[in-house]
Amino acid sequence: MNLIIDIGNTRTKFSVFNRGEVLITVPVDEFKPEDVLLLKNEHPELNKVILSATKDYSQELKKTLQKNFEQFIEVDAKTPLPIENCYETKDTLGKDRIAAVVGAFDLYPENNVLIIDAGTAITYDILNDEKQYLGGNISPGIDMRFNALHQFTDKLPLVSQKKYNKLYGTSTENAIRAGVQNGVVFEVDKTIDIFNEFYDNLKVIITGGNAEFFEKKLKNSFFVHFNLIAMGLNRILQYNGEI
């Protein structure tokens, strides 16, 4: 059994996998050493762990993981992957991005895949059918766009995401909401259109905290996988146990 820890910019999730199948996925404010011991007590078969962190975490947690697991991997630019990483600046590549790409490879190993992670930022990453991660795009996320309009203007209010299906707004608040939310939909749809022109038999996966926002809004077909990063980290852990 494998323990997967994903420490992101805004949230932390841990997952337990058994033979490639996820048993539990839990979001927490912070994953602590006592959580490790509790999980080990509940699941004595846990013997391998992989950690991906986009921000600093306690060294006490690291020592606890190293002490209590047969195999401990902390993802970095040198971690062996089951795909070829063609990114030029591997040290600056977000660990969540490459993990999501590996998760997509695990799901669709024979396809071109466009991975869209709709979180704090919106990232677009392309994996070809030759097992090569080619690169991608980074765009502001939905909440970031709302915050930017408020912070960088004198009079525009801070607006939050809310269901709004009209093409334009008839108040300043709804004009912002329509501009941000429709704009994100237009951007994602157009991006998918362009990648479809260049890559045959393209699968599109959307993941991240705002993945649900796009349901029934895009004209293009796509698949939602909320545990894509955890799946990718588990695949990386399995791969490193095989080599």
N, C-alpha and C positions, 0 to 999 in steps of 0.2 A: 504494500500500500504506500502511496505517495502523498506527501503534504506539499501543497502549493501555496506560496505566500506572495501576494502582489501588493506592494506598498506604492500606491499612486500619489499624484499631486494632491488630490482632494479626498481620496478614500482608500482604505485598505481592505482587501478581501483575502480570506484563506479558504482553500478547498481541499477536500480529501478525495483522492482517486483510488479506485481498486480495479486493477487490470484494464486500465484505460477508460473506465466509466466513473463519472463524478458521483460521489455519494452525498456530499454536502458542500455548499458554498455559503459562506457567512461574511457579511460586511461588518467591520468593526472600526471604531475610532482609532484604536491602536492595538497591534498584536504584541502581547507581552510574554515574557518568559513563563509566567504561570499558565498562560494559555497553551503553551507547548506541552507542559507536564500534564495538564488536564486532558489534552487530546491523546497523548501517549497512554494515559491510563484508560481512556475510553476505547482506544484502538491500538492494542498492543502490537498489531502487525505493521504499524507505521514504521518504516525503516529508512526511507529516503525522503529528502526534502530539497526543494529548489526555492530560492528567494529572488524576487525582482524588486528593486527599490529605485524609485525616481527621486527620492529625497533621503536625507540622513535618518538612520534609526539607531537604537541603542546597541552598544557593543555587548551588553549583557544578553540581549536576545541572540546575537550571533554566537556567543560562547555556549549558550544553552542548546542551540541547534547543533552545533558541532559536537557537543558532548553526547547528545541523546539520539543521534541518527548515524547509521552506517555510512551514508553518503550525503554530503551537503554541497550544494552548488549555489553560488551567488552569480547571477547572470552578469556578464560584462562583454566587452567587445571581442574578447578572445575565446568565449565559450563556444565549443564546437556545436554546429547546427546541422540538421538533416537537409538543409538547403544551401545553395551558394549565395552568399551575401555580397552583392555587387555595389553596395553603397560606398561612396568615396571616403566619407568621413565617419567610419564605423564608431569611433569614440563618442561622437555626438548623437548617434542614432538612439532614439528613445527605446528603452528595453521593452516597454509595452507595445511599441510598434512592431519590433521584430518578433515578439512572442505572438502577436495577433497574426502575423504572416505565417508563422510556423503552424498555428492553429488552423489557418485556412488550407495550408498544404496537407495537414492531417485529414481534413474533410474532403478536399478535392485534389488529390495528388496528380491527376492527369490533366487538369484544366488550367487555363489562364484565370486568375482571380484578382478582382479589385476589392480591397479591404478598406472599408470606411469606418473609422472609429469616431463616433460623435460624442465627445466628452468636453473637457475644458477647452480644448482645441478640436477642430475637425481635421483628421488626417486621412489622406488617400494614399494607399500603398498598392503596388502592382507586383504580383508574382506570376511569372510565365509558366508555361507547361513544360519547361525544361528545368524546373526546380531552381530557378534563379529569381532572387529578390532584386528588382531593378531600381527601386527608389519610390518617391512619392511626393505629395504636396502637403503643406500645412496651412490651415486657414483658421481664423478665429471661430470659436464655438458660439453657440447661441447666447449663453449668459455673458460671455465676453463682449459680444456686440452690443447687448443692452447696456452693460456697464460703460463701454467706451463712449456711447452717445451721451450718457449722463455726465461722465467725468470730463470730457473734452469740449463740452458746450456750457454756456452760462445758464440757459433756461430750460433745457430739455429735462424732463423728469426721469427718474429711474423706473423702468418698466420691467415687469417679470413675464416669463413665458406663460401663456394662457391660450386655451382653445380659441382660435379666431380664423374663420374660413372665408372672409371677404378679401377681395383683391386689393382694396385700399381702405384707409381709415377716415372717419369723419370727425375725429377728435385727435388731439396731439398724441395722447396715449395710444390710441388704436392705430394711428399713422406709424408710430414707432414699431408697434407690435406687427403690423402688416409688413412694414419694410424689412424688419429683421427676420421674421419667420418665413414670409414668402421668399425673401432673398436667399435664405439658406436652402429652401426647397429647390429654387431655380438653379442655384449653384450646383447642388448635388446631382440633380437630373441632367444638367448640361455636362457635368464631368463624366457621368456614366455614358452619356451619348458619345462623347469624344473617345473614351477608352474602347467602347464597342466598335468604333470605326477601325481601330488599330489592332485589336486582339479578338480573334475568332473564339466562339464558344465560351465567352466570358461569363464567369460566375461573379455575382456581386454579393458581398457580405457586409452587413451593417452591424456594428457592435457599439458598446459604450453606454453611458448613462442616459443619453438622449436618443437612443436607437428607436424607442417606441414612438417618438415624435413623428418619424417619417412614415409610419404605417398609414396606408391609404392616401398618402399625399404625393407619392412619386409615380410618374407614368411608367418608369422602368421597373422591371421585376428585380427582386432582391430577396436575400435570406437574412433573417435576424438571428444572431447567435450571441447571447449575453455572456456566455462563459468562454468566449473565443480565446482570450488572453490566458486564462487558466488552462485551457486545452493545449495551447501552444507551449506553455511552460512545462506541462506534464510530458508532452512529446519530446521536448529538449532533455528533460530528466531521463526519460526512457532511452533516448539516443545515446546519451553519455554513459549509460550503463551497459550499452551494447558494444561500444568501440574500445 
